[in-house]
Amino acid sequence: MLKKILKGLGAVLVLVVSLAIATYVATGPSRPDSASSSAEWLQAGPHRVASADFTFVDSSRPTNENRGFPGKPERTLPTTIWYPQGLDGQLPLIIHSHGIVSNGAEMPYVAEAMASHGYIVTAG
């Protein structure tokens, strides 16, 4: 009897996880339709774009334990920076704040578009 219950719960769990993944993939950010005003806004600018990955460490404050994730004596901030190639001097900075349910690797085409117009863009 217990085996049947556990088998049924396992099947339900697999179904729920599969639906959650399918929903995430289906509703995740993607490039806008080429005829939309958003696509026009994302047209590449005059500058070639490069990117670099960094991990910044803030040792002045700890990372607290959070829902089973252990705390650490410092905070680490993995970050990608997109920048226009060949421009010198100070440039405006855009910080892509992706929110709690997303990550900095989503929507790189937006960061690339902004960098091609002369901005430095960072996302973590």
Residue pairs with C-beta under 8 A, 6 or more apart in sequence:
28 106
29 102
29 106
29 107
31 39
31 42
31 109
32 38
32 39
32 42
33 39
41 113
42 109
42 110
42 113
43 113
44 112
44 113
44 116
45 84
45 113
45 116
45 117
45 118
46 116
46 117
47 84
47 85
47 86
47 87
47 115
47 116
47 117
47 118
48 84
48 85
48 86
48 116
49 82
49 83
49 84
49 85
49 112
49 115
49 116
50 82
50 83
50 85
51 80
51 81
51 82
51 83
51 108
51 111
51 112
51 115
52 80
52 81
52 83
53 78
53 79
53 80
53 81
54 78
54 79
54 80
54 81
55 76
55 77
55 78
55 79
56 76
56 77
56 79
57 74
57 75
57 76
57 77
58 74
58 75
58 76
58 77
59 73
59 74
61 74
61 75
62 71
62 72
62 73
62 74
62 75
63 71
63 72
63 74
63 75
63 76
64 71
65 71
77 124
78 104
78 124
79 104
79 122
79 123
79 124
80 104
80 105
80 108
80 111
80 122
80 123
80 124
81 120
81 121
81 122
82 108
82 111
82 112
82 114
82 115
82 120
82 121
82 122
83 91
83 115
83 120
83 121
84 91
84 115
84 116
84 117
84 118
84 119
84 120
87 118
91 118
91 119
91 120
92 118
92 119
92 120
93 119
93 120
93 121
93 122
94 111
94 114
94 119
94 120
94 121
94 122
95 121
95 122
95 123
96 104
96 107
96 110
96 111
96 121
96 122
96 123
98 104
98 106
98 107
98 123
104 123
104 124
105 123
110 121
111 121
111 123
114 121
115 121
